[in-house]
Amino acid sequence: MNVAIIEDEPFAADRLERLLHEISLDTRVVCKIDSVSKAIDYFNSDCSSLELVFMDVELADGVCFEIFKHANPDVPIIFTTAYDQYAIKAFDLNSLHYLLKPVEIVDVAKAMNKFQTLTRKMNRLELFDYYKKSPKSQYKEHFLGKIGTKLFHQSIDQIAYFYSEDKTVSFVDQSKKKYFVDYNLDELMNHYLNPELFFRVSRKYIVHLPFVSTLIKYPGQRLKILLSIDQEDEIIVSKERVTAFKSWINN
C-alpha cells in the first residue's frame, strides 16, 4: 500500500513511518512532505498510485486546510495533530480518521484496520466517494459542534440559528444549547447551508426557516425575528436585507 506522510517535524514523520512498517510490512511510504506549498504541488501532479495520506494539521507554512483550496487530493486522509479543535473541520474533508499526538501504535493500527476493512468492501473510487464531502456540490446535513472539550453530532434540522460573536461562530439547537463550530458565517452561507432554508439576516445572524415564528416591525425600517424556541438573542434583520428576507420567507 502506497502512503504519503505530510508532516513538518522530521522526527514525527520518521516515527510514523516506523509505526506503519511495524503494523504492516506491505506499507510503502512514497513521500514525506513538510509544507502546504509542497503538498499542493504534489497533489496537483501525478499521484494516482497513492492510496492513503497521513496529514499533520499544522505545517511549516500554515494550516493544512489551505491545501484543499488549491488541490483536490482524491484519496482518504488520516489527520494528525496535537490540537483537537481542528477535528470539526477535518471531518468535512476526506477524513478517514483523526489522530491526536503523540500518536501511538495502537491508534495507528485502529486507523489502518478501518481503512483496510473498507478497502476490502469497496474499490478505490468508491472508497474516495464514501469519504469525500464536497462543500461545493452538496449542503451539510449535520454539524459537529463543540462544548468545552467535547464534540457533539447535531442534525441540521435541529439547528435554529447560527451567530457570530467575539470572532467565533456558534449554533443554537432547538433545546437552546450553544455549540461552537469551526466556520465563519461567509463559509456557512457560501458552501454548507441550503439558501432555501437558511438566510443571513445581518452580519451576526443566520436563521433557519422552520424556526422562524413571528416578525415584528423594528425601528429603522428593520424587522425583529421571534423563533419557535425561547431564544436569548435579539435577532434583527438589517435594513438593507429586509426586502430580500421578505422575498425569501414568502417563497
C-alpha positions as CSV (number, residue, x, y, z in Angstrom):
1,M,0.0,0.0,0.0
2,N,1.4,3.4,-1.0
3,V,1.2,6.1,1.7
4,A,2.2,9.7,1.8
5,I,3.2,11.5,5.1
6,I,2.7,15.2,5.3
7,E,4.4,16.3,8.4
8,D,6.8,19.2,9.2
9,E,8.6,17.5,12.1
10,P,11.2,15.1,10.7
11,F,11.2,13.0,13.9
12,A,7.4,12.7,13.9
13,A,7.4,11.7,10.2
14,D,10.1,9.1,10.8
15,R,8.4,7.7,13.8
16,L,5.1,7.4,12.0
17,E,6.8,5.6,9.1
18,R,8.3,3.2,11.6
19,L,5.0,2.5,13.2
20,L,3.4,1.8,9.8
21,H,6.1,-0.7,9.0
22,E,5.6,-2.4,12.4
23,I,1.9,-2.7,11.7
24,S,2.3,-3.9,8.1
25,L,5.4,-4.7,6.0
26,D,3.4,-4.1,2.9
27,T,3.1,-0.4,3.6
28,R,5.3,1.8,1.5
29,V,5.9,5.5,2.3
30,V,6.3,7.0,-1.2
31,C,7.0,10.6,0.0
32,K,7.3,12.8,3.0
33,I,6.2,16.5,2.7
34,D,6.8,19.2,5.2
35,S,4.8,22.2,3.9
36,V,1.5,23.3,2.5
37,S,3.1,24.6,-0.8
38,K,4.9,21.3,-1.4
39,A,1.7,19.4,-0.7
40,I,-0.2,21.5,-3.2
41,D,2.4,20.8,-5.9
42,Y,2.4,17.1,-5.1
43,F,-1.4,16.7,-5.3
44,N,-1.5,18.6,-8.5
45,S,1.0,16.2,-10.0
46,D,0.5,12.6,-10.9
47,C,-0.1,10.8,-7.6
48,S,-2.6,8.2,-8.9
49,S,-0.8,5.3,-7.2
50,L,-1.3,6.9,-3.8
51,E,-3.8,5.1,-1.6
52,L,-3.7,6.8,1.8
53,V,-2.3,10.1,3.3
54,F,-1.3,10.9,6.9
55,M,-1.5,14.6,7.2
56,D,-0.5,16.9,10.1
57,V,-2.8,19.8,10.5
58,E,-0.2,22.5,11.4
59,L,2.6,22.6,8.8
60,A,5.7,24.7,8.4
61,D,4.0,27.4,6.3
62,G,0.4,27.2,7.5
63,V,-2.6,25.0,8.3
64,C,-3.1,22.0,6.1
65,F,-6.7,23.0,5.2
66,E,-5.2,25.6,2.8
67,I,-4.1,22.6,0.6
68,F,-7.7,21.9,-0.3
69,K,-8.3,25.4,-1.6
70,H,-5.7,24.7,-4.3
71,A,-5.7,21.0,-4.9
72,N,-8.2,18.1,-4.8
73,P,-6.5,15.0,-3.4
74,D,-8.7,12.1,-4.3
75,V,-7.5,9.8,-1.5
76,P,-8.7,9.2,2.1
77,I,-6.8,11.1,4.7
78,I,-5.9,10.4,8.3
79,F,-5.3,13.7,10.1
80,T,-2.8,14.0,12.9
81,T,-2.4,17.0,15.3
82,A,-1.7,17.9,18.9
83,Y,-4.9,20.1,19.0
84,D,-8.4,18.7,19.0
85,Q,-10.0,22.0,18.0
86,Y,-9.3,21.1,14.3
87,A,-11.4,17.9,14.5
88,I,-14.6,19.6,13.3
89,K,-13.0,20.9,10.1
90,A,-11.2,17.7,9.4
91,F,-14.4,15.7,9.3
92,D,-15.6,17.9,6.5
93,L,-12.8,16.8,4.2
94,N,-11.7,13.4,3.0
95,S,-11.3,12.4,6.6
96,L,-10.9,8.7,7.3
97,H,-9.7,9.1,10.9
98,Y,-8.3,11.7,13.3
99,L,-5.3,11.0,15.5
100,L,-4.2,13.2,18.4
101,K,-0.4,13.4,19.0
102,P,1.6,11.8,20.4
103,V,0.4,9.1,18.0
104,E,0.7,5.6,19.5
105,I,1.0,2.4,17.6
106,V,-2.5,1.2,18.8
107,D,-4.1,4.4,17.4
108,V,-2.4,3.9,14.0
109,A,-3.4,0.2,14.0
110,K,-7.0,1.1,14.6
111,A,-7.0,3.7,11.8
112,M,-5.3,1.3,9.4
113,N,-7.7,-1.5,10.3
114,K,-10.6,0.8,9.5
115,F,-9.1,1.7,6.1
116,Q,-8.3,-1.9,5.2
117,T,-11.8,-3.1,6.2
118,L,-13.4,-0.6,3.9
119,T,-10.9,-1.2,1.1
120,R,-11.9,-4.9,1.1
121,K,-15.5,-3.9,0.6
122,M,-15.1,-1.1,-1.9
123,N,-12.8,-0.2,-4.9
124,R,-10.6,2.8,-4.7
125,L,-13.1,5.2,-6.3
126,E,-16.0,4.0,-4.2
127,L,-13.8,4.5,-1.1
128,F,-13.0,8.0,-2.0
129,D,-16.6,8.9,-2.7
130,Y,-17.5,7.4,0.6
131,Y,-15.3,9.9,2.5
132,K,-15.3,12.9,0.2
133,K,-17.9,15.5,1.2
134,S,-17.5,18.4,-1.3
135,P,-19.0,21.6,0.1
136,K,-19.3,22.9,-3.4
137,S,-21.6,20.1,-4.5
138,Q,-23.9,19.4,-1.5
139,Y,-25.2,21.0,1.6
140,K,-24.4,19.7,5.0
141,E,-27.0,17.5,6.8
142,H,-25.2,17.6,10.1
143,F,-22.5,19.6,12.0
144,L,-20.0,18.7,14.7
145,G,-20.4,21.3,17.5
146,K,-18.1,21.8,20.4
147,I,-18.9,22.5,24.1
148,G,-15.7,22.7,26.1
149,T,-13.6,19.8,25.1
150,K,-16.5,17.6,23.9
151,L,-17.7,17.2,20.3
152,F,-21.4,16.6,19.6
153,H,-23.1,15.5,16.4
154,Q,-26.1,17.6,15.5
155,S,-28.6,17.2,12.7
156,I,-29.2,20.3,10.6
157,D,-32.9,20.1,11.2
158,Q,-32.3,20.6,14.9
159,I,-30.4,23.9,14.4
160,A,-32.4,27.1,15.0
161,Y,-29.7,29.7,14.1
162,F,-26.0,30.5,13.8
163,Y,-24.4,33.5,15.2
164,S,-21.0,35.2,15.3
165,E,-19.6,36.7,18.5
166,D,-16.0,37.7,19.5
167,K,-14.5,36.2,16.3
168,T,-16.2,32.8,16.9
169,V,-19.2,31.2,15.4
170,S,-21.8,29.0,17.2
171,F,-25.1,27.5,16.5
172,V,-28.1,27.1,18.8
173,D,-30.2,24.0,18.7
174,Q,-33.9,23.5,19.4
175,S,-33.2,22.8,23.1
176,K,-31.3,26.2,23.3
177,K,-27.9,24.6,23.7
178,K,-25.0,26.5,22.1
179,Y,-22.2,24.8,20.2
180,F,-19.0,26.2,18.7
181,V,-18.3,25.5,15.0
182,D,-15.0,26.0,13.1
183,Y,-16.5,28.1,10.3
184,N,-17.3,31.7,9.7
185,L,-20.7,32.9,8.6
186,D,-19.5,33.5,5.0
187,E,-18.3,29.9,4.7
188,L,-21.5,28.6,6.1
189,M,-23.7,30.5,3.6
190,N,-21.4,30.1,0.6
191,H,-20.7,26.4,0.9
192,Y,-22.6,24.5,3.6
193,L,-26.1,25.8,4.2
194,N,-29.1,25.4,1.8
195,P,-30.1,29.0,0.9
196,E,-33.7,27.9,0.6
197,L,-33.7,27.1,4.3
198,F,-31.1,29.5,5.8
199,F,-30.9,33.3,5.5
200,R,-28.2,35.6,6.7
201,V,-30.3,38.4,8.3
202,S,-27.4,40.5,9.4
203,R,-23.6,40.5,9.8
204,K,-24.1,38.5,13.0
205,Y,-27.0,36.0,12.5
206,I,-28.2,33.2,10.1
207,V,-31.7,31.9,10.8
208,H,-33.2,28.6,9.9
209,L,-36.7,29.0,8.2
210,P,-38.6,26.2,10.1
211,F,-37.8,28.0,13.4
212,V,-38.9,31.5,12.3
213,S,-42.2,32.1,14.1
214,T,-43.1,35.8,14.2
215,L,-41.8,39.0,12.5
216,I,-42.2,42.3,14.3
217,K,-41.6,45.8,12.9
218,Y,-38.5,47.3,14.4
219,P,-37.1,50.9,14.4
220,G,-35.1,51.9,11.4
221,Q,-37.2,50.0,8.9
222,R,-35.9,46.7,10.2
223,L,-37.6,43.5,11.4
224,K,-37.3,41.6,14.6
225,I,-37.4,37.8,14.4
226,L,-39.0,35.7,17.1
227,L,-38.2,32.0,16.8
228,S,-40.2,29.0,17.9
229,I,-37.6,28.4,20.7
230,D,-37.2,30.6,23.7
231,Q,-34.2,32.5,22.3
232,E,-31.8,34.5,24.4
233,D,-30.5,36.6,21.4
234,E,-32.4,39.5,19.9
235,I,-32.3,38.8,16.2
236,I,-32.8,41.8,13.9
237,V,-33.0,41.8,10.1
238,S,-30.7,44.6,9.0
239,K,-32.4,47.4,6.9
240,E,-30.5,46.5,3.7
241,R,-31.6,42.9,3.9
242,V,-35.3,43.3,4.8
243,T,-36.6,43.3,1.2
244,A,-34.6,40.1,0.3
245,F,-35.6,38.5,3.5
246,K,-39.3,39.1,2.9
247,S,-39.0,37.7,-0.6
248,W,-37.1,34.6,0.8
249,I,-39.6,33.9,3.5
250,N,-42.6,34.2,1.1
251,N,-41.2,31.7,-1.4
